[in-house]
């Protein structure tokens, strides 16, 4: 039975209960533009917006169409929040921490150093207070937000030289995403906030000494292994990265209720698909990188300890200086504390056991 026949016989409620996506027959034709912060070459992170747009079109019976534009086509990668806020475009797909310069609290919606992993962060947003708190915060910027994928825990980046101690961070020109640069700066490094599509050239020319992006699959596509030999882990600044769809509030509020429901459903689909793609594709890419003689190294414990200490000092200062940060971070950290305790019993113990087995 095709989807339209199913809807006629079962009704919308029945279809939703059965887990099928309804084709909404609203007469309203809507055309939006989505400005991405990511290059089209990355079918994972950029592809989340494609998944979203296709789901919206399919569920609306073709009445609601969203054109997806790569970084730089409509506006710069880091100009998308301004574009949504002032209504130049209806929506964007981006990483919240790119906009910490507007307010450090943006970063909490995406990734903060020594933050939650993907499961924990999604739980905080979907079923904890995270969704409510971030929605209230984004309202100040005329934004309504929806989840847009998660990369999972990231790698620590590509380096021209080995990192043996915290002293090796001093003077290091390091392309690092958003808010984490504040920590690197306090450790003596020189953070560089460069869009993904421009990193390779900067690393190749020696404009920067090191760069992090996401993980093996994306990093291999961008060719970083060709210009830097050392690949470090973990990316302590991104235990996971929650991507977001930001929508202009007037544009969203003007939608019929059916379309609003479609937007939320499509965002959740993109969120799950993106996480699945990263988890499925990173292992094979890492094997290929190792086969190509990439030197994969762990950050020394002294570097991890110094990074954690510096991060906590920064958070204490932000709690004293930024009311938005203090309000959201307090709830975030309390939720993380409980999650870490819970994961210690079941998830982590199981994972640690399995990692010691020969499969």
C-alpha positions, -999 to +999 in steps of 0.1 A: +000+000+000+014+034-009+017+062+016-012+083+003-036+053+004-024+045+039-031+080+051-067+080+036-075+047+054-057+052+087-056+090+092-026+110+103-027+097+139-027+062+127+002+067+104+022+084+131+015+056+154+027+031+128+059+051+124+054+062+089+059+098+078+026+115+066+023+134+033+006+166+043-018+180+017-018+216+029-023+239-001+003+264+011+035+264-011+066+275+008+101+281-005+130+286+019+167+290+015+191+273+039+227+287+042+251+261+055+283+268+073+300+237+057+315+228+023+295+207-001+323+182-004+315+168+031+285+145+026+283+139+064+281+173+080+269+193+050+247+163+041+226+167+072+210+197+056+202+177+025+186+150+046+165+176+063+154+193+031+145+161+014+125+149+044+106+183+045+098+180+008+087+144+010+065+148+041+048+179+026+041+163-007+064+187-025+047+218-012+075+229+012+108+231-005+141+242+010+172+249-012+205+241+005+235+264-002+271+256+008+292+280+028+301+310+008+273+307-018+249+331+000+270+343+028+302+334+046+303+303+069+304+325+100+279+350+088+249+327+089+235+337+123+234+373+112+217+361+080+190+343+099+186+370+126+179+397+101+158+375+078+182+375+048+177+337+047+150+317+065+174+292+081+209+278+085+227+246+095+257+253+116+278+246+146+267+268+175+301+274+190+312+294+159+293+323+174+308+324+209+320+359+200+284+371+202+279+353+235+299+325+250+266+307+258+262+298+221+289+272+226+269+252+252+244+243+225+271+228+203+303+217+222+323+229+251+357+215+263+353+185+285+316+185+278+291+157+272+293+129+247+267+126+219+243+104+238+244+126+269+241+158+250+212+147+229+195+135+261+200+169+278+185+187+247+156+163+240+145+152+275+164+174+299+163+211+303+187+218+275+161+223+247+141+248+268+172+267+280+188+270+246+155+279+230+150+308+255+186+320+248+183+319+210+151+339+211+173+370+218+186+365+183+153+359+166+162+322+163+142+290+168+165+260+170+163+223+162+189+196+165+208+190+133+231+160+138+260+151+161+295+141+151+303+120+181+336+124+199+362+141+177+398+136+170+424+161+184+437+173+150+467+173+127+501+186+138+534+193+120+553+184+152+547+161+181+530+174+212+549+159+242+540+184+270+519+215+276+550+235+267+545+224+230+512+243+229+530+276+235+532+297+203+513+270+183+492+285+156+462+261+158+430+261+138+405+251+164+367+254+163+351+283+182+351+284+219+379+259+226+403+286+212+399+305+245+414+275+263+443+271+238+450+308+241+453+306+279+477+277+274+499+300+253+487+289+218+474+311+190+439+299+180+427+304+145+390+302+136+391+291+099+361+277+080+364+240+070+369+246+033+399+269+039+419+247+064+439+226+040+454+256+022+463+273+055+480+241+067+498+235+034+512+270+032+523+270+069+499+298+078+490+275+107+510+248+126+481+225+133+444+221+126+415+201+139+382+195+121+361+165+130+373+129+126+388+104+102+361+104+075+359+142+070+396+148+077+406+123+050+382+139+025+399+172+031+433+157+027+449+168+060+471+137+061+490+150+031+502+181+049+506+171+085+520+138+098+507+136+134+471+128+142+462+132+178+433+121+200+410+128+217+395+161+208+389+170+245+371+202+233+345+182+215+334+150+233+306+155+208+294+184+186+257+190+184+249+207+151+218+229+149+192+242+124+186+279+132+154+292+118+142+329+117+114+331+143+091+351+120+095+326+091+089+297+114+059+312+132+043+320+098+042+283+089+010+262+091+010+239+121+015+208+098+047+223+084+060+232+119+056+195+128+073+185+096+103+207+104+107+191+138+104+156+124+128+163+096+154+178+120+152+147+142+157+125+112+188+145+101+201+143+137+200+105+138+212+100+102+242+123+107+253+105+139+249+072+122+270+082+092+299+093+114+298+062+135+296+040+104+323+057+083+350+068+107+364+033+115+372+025+078+387+060+072+409+056+103+422+023+090+430+039+056+448+068+072+470+044+093+476+024+062+489+056+045+515+060+073+496+086+094+510+086+130+481+084+153+490+095+188+473+101+221+477+135+238+500+129+268+483+129+303+501+161+312+485+179+283+450+165+291+454+175+328+466+210+320+438+215+294+412+204+320+425+227+347+427+257+323+391+249+311+377+248+346+393+281+354+377+297+323+343+284+333+346+298+368+353+332+353+324+330+328+301+320+357+310+353+373+308+375+342+281+361+319+246+355+333+234+336+302+263+313+305+259+308+343+222+299+340+226+273+312+260+259+323+248+252+358+220+229+344+243+214+318+270+205+343+245+190+368+231+168+340+266+158+329+275+148+365+246+124+367+253+111+332+289+103+339+279+085+371+254+064+352+277+057+323+303+044+347+282+015+357+267+002+324+279+019+292+316+025+301+321-008+318+306-027+289+326-007+263+359-011+283+353-049+285+345-052+248+376-032+238+398-058+255+383-087+236+394-102+203+365-101+179 
